[in-house]
Every structure is written in C-alpha cells, then in structure tokens.
Amino acid sequence: MKKLFCAVLLGMAASAQAYEVTDDRGVTVSFNQPPQRVISLLPSLAETVCELGACNRLVGVDRYSNYPASLQKLPQMGGGLDPNIEAIVALRPDVVLMAVSSRASDRLRSLGLKVVSLEPKTHADVQRVMLKIGEVLAVPDSAKIWRAIDAGVSAAAQSIPPGLNATRVYFEVNQGPYAAGESSFIGETLTRLGVKNIVPAKLGPFPKLNPEFIVRANPDLIMVGERNAGGLGQRPGWQSIRAVRENRVCIFATEDANTLVRPGPRMAEGARLMAQCLTDKAPKALAGAKP
C-alpha cells in the first residue's frame, strides 16, 4: 500500500511538471520535464539557449554556430536546412530547435524526436522566439534578454550625431544580391537608428534584388560583410552609386557580420556596429536634404 501511495505521488509530481509548447509551425510539443539534451540547428537559437544560461544543455549544433566559443567544441550536425539526420538521432536529444524553413523537421518527428521550429525575422519575432525557448527550457524570466536588447538599440540610436536621419542605406546580407528590407529585424534596427532603408517593406524581409534596383536607388551608404564585399566597385553601374563613388561603404569583419545578421541576443551589439558605421561614414551634409 505504501509503495502504491509513493507511486501515485511520483505520478502526480511528473504530471505537475508536464507542459506543452506550440512552435511557429503550429505544432504542439509536449514535455514531461525540461529538456537536458538540446540540439540547435540555427545559430541565433543556439546563442539564445546560451544567453538563457543553458549552454551546458546543448549537445550538438549546426556547422555555422560558433558563438559563444564553447559551441565550437560541440558535434556539428551539418547545415540547418539539410542536417545530418543520423548524427542527430545518435545524440538522443530531448529536443531539436530548428528553423521553420528546414526540410528536416518532418523526418525528425517521424523518427520520434521532439522538434520545435522557430523563425525569427522581425523584432517581434525575436522577442517571441526568445520567450518560446525560455518556455521549452523552463527558464524563468527569459524576457530579460529582449529588455536588454531593446535598451541597447535605444542607446545606439542616441549615440548617433544629429543630422543623419536623411541617410539612405543599403544593407547587403548575402551575394545575390540579398538585402535586408525595412520589414526585417535588420531593417527595423536601421529604422530605430533613424535612417532610411532603400529596400521597402513590400519587397519582404530579405528579398533578392535586381542589381539595377540598387543602382537606381543610389544609396548614400552601404553596409556589407567582408565575405560579400569583393568586387563591389566592379559590379555593373555601381561606380555611379554615391556610396561607392565617395567611399561610404562599411565592410564588416566576418565576426561582426555574423553579429549583425543573426536575430539573437547580440542584436544590441549589431545596432552599435551600425551606429558606428553611420557616425563614421554617413554624409554629414544630408541634414534637411530630401530623400
């Protein structure tokens, strides 16, 4: 009788700990207890796990997750879109965090793994995803990360000298060219910094542009990572762009570029990098100029 009573108590405790999380695909994932073996297949998600103080729960990451440095010692599961399924299964994860756009989620679920698909593209998305990861890991006050980001972006905006609000910026995310539009988290940060994005929200968060669009838009300043900066001046028509003609191009080192293009805990640092670029490179004679 005593054993039965203890078993009932244990069952009640387990059920009390059980909880559910609904991911960005609308799939509800059930947990009997907080996952202790986590695989992340997106750098921003891995960084968020670590920022929440749960880096020690990560047992595998995608090949691009390299911050914090401790992640570089973990087994790599391939790319986020096409991960190594066998390697993931072999690590026996309690949950796999991955992008909604990944083709592997259904396959992993069919093998009995718990998968939480998340896709941060805007500031609101980033805030929601951070809260969602906090739910998955059962970490209290995950909202503190976003509060710190929000305060950091505001501080970066205040650091910019007055008179640069007419600066028209082109931010290239990747060769293609793929740009950060107004509706992306990068574009929203630029807006908060008080400048104008040449890529309107109607084109989507990260559209692939016709190169002629950029030439016609004639941005005052260009932001690009060093991996994609090769031959900018040799692109057809680009010598006529004001930013190229006047050397108003910020080329970010790879580590800084990673910070800028990852919608995660380092977004405030990304805002500071953009603010420094504007302070150093934006034309000072634009105050009061028409866009």
MOTA-V773268 format. One record per residue. RES is the residue in three letters. NEAR is the number of other C-alpha atoms within 12 Angstrom. Layout:
# MOTA-V773268
res->RES near->NEAR
res->RES near->NEAR
This chain:
# MOTA-V773268
res->MET near->7
res->LYS near->8
res->LYS near->9
res->LEU near->10
res->PHE near->11
res->CYS near->12
res->ALA near->13
res->VAL near->14
res->LEU near->14
res->LEU near->14
res->GLY near->15
res->MET near->14
res->ALA near->14
res->ALA near->16
res->SER near->16
res->ALA near->14
res->GLN near->17
res->ALA near->20
res->TYR near->20
res->GLU near->24
res->VAL near->30
res->THR near->24
res->ASP near->32
res->ASP near->26
res->ARG near->20
res->GLY near->14
res->VAL near->19
res->THR near->19
res->VAL near->30
res->SER near->24
res->PHE near->27
res->ASN near->24
res->GLN near->23
res->PRO near->27
res->PRO near->36
res->GLN near->25
res->ARG near->30
res->VAL near->39
res->ILE near->51
res->SER near->47
res->LEU near->48
res->LEU near->41
res->PRO near->39
res->SER near->40
res->LEU near->48
res->ALA near->49
res->GLU near->41
res->THR near->43
res->VAL near->46
res->CYS near->34
res->GLU near->29
res->LEU near->32
res->GLY near->22
res->ALA near->29
res->CYS near->30
res->ASN near->24
res->ARG near->26
res->LEU near->40
res->VAL near->36
res->GLY near->44
res->VAL near->44
res->ASP near->41
res->ARG near->27
res->TYR near->31
res->SER near->38
res->ASN near->30
res->TYR near->32
res->PRO near->29
res->ALA near->15
res->SER near->19
res->LEU near->30
res->GLN near->22
res->LYS near->19
res->LEU near->28
res->PRO near->26
res->GLN near->30
res->MET near->32
res->GLY near->25
res->GLY near->25
res->GLY near->37
res->LEU near->23
res->ASP near->23
res->PRO near->32
res->ASN near->27
res->ILE near->31
res->GLU near->19
res->ALA near->20
res->ILE near->40
res->VAL near->28
res->ALA near->19
res->LEU near->25
res->ARG near->24
res->PRO near->31
res->ASP near->34
res->VAL near->39
res->VAL near->51
res->LEU near->50
res->MET near->42
res->ALA near->33
res->VAL near->27
res->SER near->20
res->SER near->26
res->ARG near->20
res->ALA near->31
res->SER near->34
res->ASP near->22
res->ARG near->21
res->LEU near->32
res->ARG near->25
res->SER near->13
res->LEU near->18
res->GLY near->18
res->LEU near->31
res->LYS near->36
res->VAL near->43
res->VAL near->44
res->SER near->40
res->LEU near->40
res->GLU near->36
res->PRO near->37
res->LYS near->33
res->THR near->29
res->HIS near->34
res->ALA near->21
res->ASP near->23
res->VAL near->36
res->GLN near->32
res->ARG near->27
res->VAL near->41
res->MET near->42
res->LEU near->33
res->LYS near->35
res->ILE near->48
res->GLY near->30
res->GLU near->30
res->VAL near->43
res->LEU near->38
res->ALA near->27
res->VAL near->26
res->PRO near->19
res->ASP near->19
res->SER near->30
res->ALA near->25
res->LYS near->20
res->ILE near->33
res->TRP near->31
res->ARG near->21
res->ALA near->21
res->ILE near->29
res->ASP near->29
res->ALA near->20
res->GLY near->27
res->VAL near->35
res->SER near->25
res->ALA near->23
res->ALA near->31
res->ALA near->32
res->GLN near->20
res->SER near->23
res->ILE near->31
res->PRO near->23
res->PRO near->23
res->GLY near->20
res->LEU near->35
res->ASN near->32
res->ALA near->29
res->THR near->39
res->ARG near->40
res->VAL near->47
res->TYR near->46
res->PHE near->49
res->GLU near->42
res->VAL near->37
res->ASN near->24
res->GLN near->25
res->GLY near->16
res->PRO near->24
res->TYR near->27
res->ALA near->40
res->ALA near->41
res->GLY near->34
res->GLU near->33
res->SER near->29
res->SER near->37
res->PHE near->38
res->ILE near->46
res->GLY near->42
res->GLU near->33
res->THR near->43
res->LEU near->45
res->THR near->34
res->ARG near->30
res->LEU near->40
res->GLY near->30
res->VAL near->39
res->LYS near->35
res->ASN near->40
res->ILE near->36
res->VAL near->37
res->PRO near->27
res->ALA near->23
res->LYS near->13
res->LEU near->21
res->GLY near->21
res->PRO near->29
res->PHE near->31
res->PRO near->28
res->LYS near->22
res->LEU near->29
res->ASN near->18
res->PRO near->24
res->GLU near->17
res->PHE near->24
res->ILE near->37
res->VAL near->27
res->ARG near->21
res->ALA near->28
res->ASN near->30
res->PRO near->37
res->ASP near->41
res->LEU near->41
res->ILE near->44
res->MET near->46
res->VAL near->37
res->GLY near->30
res->GLU near->23
res->ARG near->20
res->ASN near->24
res->ALA near->28
res->GLY near->14
res->GLY near->15
res->LEU near->32
res->GLY near->22
res->GLN near->14
res->ARG near->20
res->PRO near->17
res->GLY near->20
res->TRP near->26
res->GLN near->21
res->SER near->23
res->ILE near->32
res->ARG near->28
res->ALA near->31
res->VAL near->30
res->ARG near->21
res->GLU near->21
res->ASN near->24
res->ARG near->30
res->VAL near->33
res->CYS near->35
res->ILE near->30
res->PHE near->28
res->ALA near->18
res->THR near->18
res->GLU near->24
res->ASP near->27
res->ALA near->32
res->ASN near->31
res->THR near->32
res->LEU near->38
res->VAL near->41
res->ARG near->38
res->PRO near->42
res->GLY near->46
res->PRO near->41
res->ARG near->36
res->MET near->41
res->ALA near->36
res->GLU near->32
res->GLY near->37
res->ALA near->42
res->ARG near->31
res->LEU near->39
res->MET near->46
res->ALA near->37
res->GLN near->24
res->CYS near->34
res->LEU near->39
res->THR near->28
res->ASP near->20
res->LYS near->30
res->ALA near->38
res->PRO near->32
res->LYS near->22
res->ALA near->16
res->LEU near->21
res->ALA near->18
res->GLY near->14
res->ALA near->15
res->LYS near->12
res->PRO near->19
